Each structure stands twice: as structure tokens, then as C-alpha cells.
Amino acid sequence: MDRESLRQSIIEYTRMLTPIADMAVLLDMHESDLRDILSDPDDDIAKAFRRTKAEVALDIRKRDIEMAAAGSPTAAVTVSNHLAKLLTDD
């Protein structure tokens, strides 16, 4: 698999909240090799993985906020947890 295909597959799997171990199986790679790629902060594939993870997390937080505003008590607790993480992430 060429690097661009690998990057696109990782983006797709990340959007579907697929754990790295499962990605490795689906990509027919050794998990340690995939983790090495994803841990390199200068690698374009790693950058795409982190960016996609951040985008997915943002989408989930937006939905949680919308659900909390609509009166969901579970979503309100989740939003409080998001806020606590934000306040401690200096």
C-alpha cells in the first residue's frame, strides 16, 4: 500500500473511532509499525491521524453541547467533564 492510500485509510478508520490495534489488522500491518508511524510528529500520516482525531472529538463535543442544551442530563454531565478537561489542559 502506498503512503497516500495508507493516510486515507487511517483518516477513514479514525473517523469511525477505530482503535490503532484494529487499524493495524485491517491494514495488514504489524501494530508496532503503525504505532511507530503515528508517533512521529513530523510524519504526514501522523499529522493526518492527529488532525482527524481532533476533528472527531470536536464533533462529539458539539453534539454533547447541543444535547445538553436540549435537556439531556447525561449530556450535561459529559459536557461538564469536557469543561473540566479544558480547564486543566494548560
C-alpha positions, 0 to 999 in steps of 0.5 A: 500500500502506498503512503497516500492510500495508507493516510486515507485509510487511517483518516477513514478508520479514525473517523469511525473511532477505530482503535490503532490495534484494529487499524493495524489488522485491517491494514495488514500491518504489524501494530508496532509499525503503525504505532511507530508511524503515528508517533512521529510528529513530523510524519504526514500520516501522523499529522493526518491521524492527529488532525482527524482525531481532533476533528472527531472529538470536536464533533462529539463535543458539539453534539454533547453541547447541543444535547445538553442544551436540549435537556439531556442530563447525561449530556450535561454531565459529559459536557461538564467533564469536557469543561473540566478537561479544558480547564486543566489542559494548560 
